[in-house]
């Protein structure tokens, strides 16, 4: 289990200096780790050179949430690390943008199966970052490492 409860994450993650400086809001953290929603509205000090959402901020909106959600879903028996991220930018992010990250039981059944013998498993999670009209601004993919802890194997 992670060090911080979902309620604590929702309340205090926006105060974490990188989120505070970028203006990233954490709108929802489901208690069971199945969903996290973040948002960002570009402002004078957070826009890029062409007055749209900065690409680094778009990626940051998803960090560390797939890792965190996995820790909530799997409990403390696993080592979980965020190891890689990619973003494909599809259109300029003007106005409020949101990332609605979701996980499902099938994903974690697969992770448990693949790590049952103590081997590592790398899993890609994906989320579309959308604007107020529902158009996709970017697709962010995050690779998360999983291995059952030796004490739990």
N, C-alpha and C positions, 0 to 999 in steps of 0.2 A: 504494500500500500504506500502511496506517496506520502511525503511529510505533511502536505497541506490538504485539507478537505476541499471538496468542490466549492463549498460556500466561501471558504477562505481564498481560494484561487480567484473566484469571481470578484470578490471584494478588493483584494490587494494586488492582483496582477497588474491592473491599470496604473498602480503607483510604482511599479518596477521602473527604474530610470529609462531603459530603452522604450518601453511602452508609453510612459509619461511624456517623454520628449517627442515621440512620434505622434502622440495623440491617438493611440490605439485604445479602443474601449473593449472590455470583455462584457458582453451583454447577457450571456447565459452559459452556465456550466451545469449540466445535468448531474445529479447525485450519483447515478450509476455509470458515469463515464461514457455514455452513449452519444453525447452531443455537446459541442461547444460552439458558440457564435461570437465572433469578434467583428468590430467595425472600425472604420477610419474615415474621417472627412478631411480632405486636404485643406490646410489653412496657409496663411501667408508664410509661416516659418517651416511648414512641413511639405510644401509643394516642391516639385523638381523644377528644372530650368525651363520646361515648357508648360508650367502651371498645372500639372496633373499629379496624381499620386506617385510618389517615389517608389521605384521597383523594390528597393530594400525594405520599405515599409510593408508592401504587399506580402513579401515573403515572411516578414516578422509577424504578421497577423496570424500565422499558422504555427509559430514556434513558441513554446514547446508542446503544443496541445495534443498532437497525435501520440507523442510519447507519454504525456500525462494521462490521457484517456486510457491508454494501454495499461499503465500502472494501476489505475483504478479498476479496470476490468479484470486484470489478471491477479491482483493482489501482490504480496511481497515475495512470492516464490520465484520471480524472474528478474534477471538483469535486463533492463530496457534502456536503449540509447538511441537518440536521434543521430543518424550517421550521414545523411545526404539529403539535399533538397535541390529541386529544379523548379523554375517558373517559366511558363510560356505566356508571354504577354500578347493579348488579343486585341485590345483597344484601350485608348487612354481612360484612366480612372478619374472622372470628374464628379464632384459631389460625393455623397456617402457611398462607400463600398463595404461589402460584408463578406465574411467567410463563414459558412455554415458547415462545420465539420461534424461528421457522423461516423459512428462505428457500429458494427452489427455482431450478433452472436456467432454467425458462421465464420467470420474472420478470426475470432478468438478460439473457436473450435479447431480451425486449421492450424493456428499458431501452437496451441497445446499439443496437437498431434505431431507437428513437425519438430517440436522440441522435447518430446517425451523421453527420448533416449539421451538427453543432455547435449544434443547438437544445437548449433546456432541456426537461426532462421532470420532472413532479411525479408521484410514485407514493405511494399510500397502502399502508401495511403495517398489519396488524391482529393482535392477540393477545388471547386470553381469559386473564384472571388467575383462577385457580381455587383453591378451598380443598382441604382434605385429603380431602373426600368427592368431589371432582371437579366440584362445583357452580361455576358461573361467578359470581364476585364482581363483576367488571368487565370490560368490553371496552375496550381501549385501541387507538386508531388513531393512527398517526404518519405525517405527510406528509414525504417526503424529496425534496429537489431534486437533480437530476442534470444535468450538462452536461459534455461532453467538453472537456478542456483544449485551448486553442488549439495548444499545442505538440504535442498528440497527434492533432489533427484532420487 
